[in-house]
Amino acid sequence: MYTTEAPEPPGYEDGQSELEFRWWANVGGTGSLECTVGAAPAPNFRWSIDGERVLFNNRKYFIRRPKLLDDLAVWSSVLEVRNVTVIDYKTYICKATNSRGTYTANHTLGPPVPPLQPLKLNVSSVMGSTAIFSWLPPSRGTSPSGYSLKYRPLTGNKYTFIDAVGSNLTTATIQGLTPGTGYEVMIQSFNDQGRSPFALPPTHFTVPGVEEEVASSSSQPRVPRLTLLLMSLTGAALLVLNISIIICFFKRFTKMRRTSNSYKACYTPASTPGITTDEEDRTGSSDIVSSPSHYQVRAIPIFNVKWRVKEFAEGEKTKKKKKRRGRNTDRPPYQNRAASGSETSREPFAVWVVFREITGC
């Protein structure tokens, strides 16, 4: 399927003038002249010299095939002039024609010339004794290979020059300025063919003094300092909290250790203590029965050990006296006292266990 558009006559793009299009080329080099028009339907291009001699492709001249630039209605034709000599510096005419009309444009090829002036010199920032500047490169003409700035104090007449080399540079820095002093600065571009005039009007700026810098710094918000203070206080609080937790844990651990050291584990009978028989008394066997399996463990405070050991010793003396007299009873005296509920009838077997725990016997 094909679509058609309303035909438009050839015309020039915005900013182009029929009076002047200037191009530059070095002697021995190649000069390129581009003719751009807006047209629909597509135009036919013809190049000529001074409107008289029509140019065709040969060793000297080469016309590129027209090219659609925007996929809509902007067309371009380029003429290349090879092995440029002085006699090639002249005016070439581009003629674009379609069914709706014809337009012509003059393109002049000349020797390289100095670049044009840069645009819009501004002071980006001033800090201490340093100032940073920015600008826009020339919008047309030959490309500059660098830029030159000159500046002076408003109270003096002597300029200082600095060069910024580079065709793509758009910023430069001036150092060594005097605080509290006003300055004037101008800029120019340059290349191998020469230098452009300095751009006018000059740019003025003032380097702030020490007092102004202090005032400006004090007027800045102190949010970072406040945040730093809050972070410091929070860290200190967390440190104190951790130390408190460690001290509390250490105190509790020490208290529990002291409490556990004040008790000793011993065997106490679950019922009536072991019984010594008459046969054991006569044969001189051990008076204390070894702990049976049904004994249970009970913690006895250390301060009760002393009187328990004493009671155990007195019981031993009593038993020896009874053996000498030949007296044998069915129950030992301490069991009779235990049956009667006497306070002094505490389990001597448990006392023996505590004594053995202490002495290691």
PECOR-V210285 format. One record per backbone hydrogen bond with DSSP energy under -1.0 kcal/mol. CO is the residue of the C=O (numbers start at 0). NH is the residue of the N-H. Records with the same first field share a line. If there is no record, write none. Layout:
CO->NH, NH
//
This chain:
7->39
10->37
12->15
20->107
22->109
25->28
28->83
30->80
32->78
34->76
36->74
37->10
39->7
43->96
45->94
46->54
47->92
48->51, 52
52->48
59->81
60->57
61->79
66->75
72->38
73->68
74->36
75->66
76->34
77->63
78->32
79->61
80->30
83->27
84->87
85->88
87->89
89->108
90->49
91->106
92->47
93->104
94->45
95->102
96->43
97->100
100->97
102->95
104->93
106->91
107->22
109->24
118->135
121->133
124->131
126->129
128->176
129->126
130->173
131->123, 124
132->171
133->121
135->118
144->165
145->189
146->163
147->187
148->161
149->185
150->159
151->183
152->155
159->150
161->148
163->146
165->168
169->134
171->132
173->130
177->180
180->206
181->153
182->204
183->151
184->202
185->149
186->198
187->147
188->195
189->144, 145
190->193
193->190
202->184
204->182
206->179
208->212
209->213
210->214
211->215
212->216
213->217
214->218
221->225
222->226
223->227
224->228
225->229
226->230
227->231
228->232
229->233
230->234
231->235
232->236
233->237
234->238
235->239
236->240
237->241
238->242
239->243
240->244
241->245
242->246
243->247
244->248
245->249
246->250
247->251
248->252
249->253
250->254
251->255
252->256
253->257
254->258
255->259
256->260
261->301
263->299
265->297
267->295
276->280
277->281
278->282
279->284
291->294
295->267
297->265
299->263
300->303
301->304
303->307
304->308
305->309
306->310
307->311
308->312
309->313
310->314
311->315
312->316
313->317
314->318
315->319
316->320
317->321
318->322
319->323
320->324
321->326
331->334, 335
332->336
333->337
334->338
335->339
336->341
341->344
346->350
347->351
348->352
349->353
350->354
351->355
352->356
353->357
354->358
355->359
//
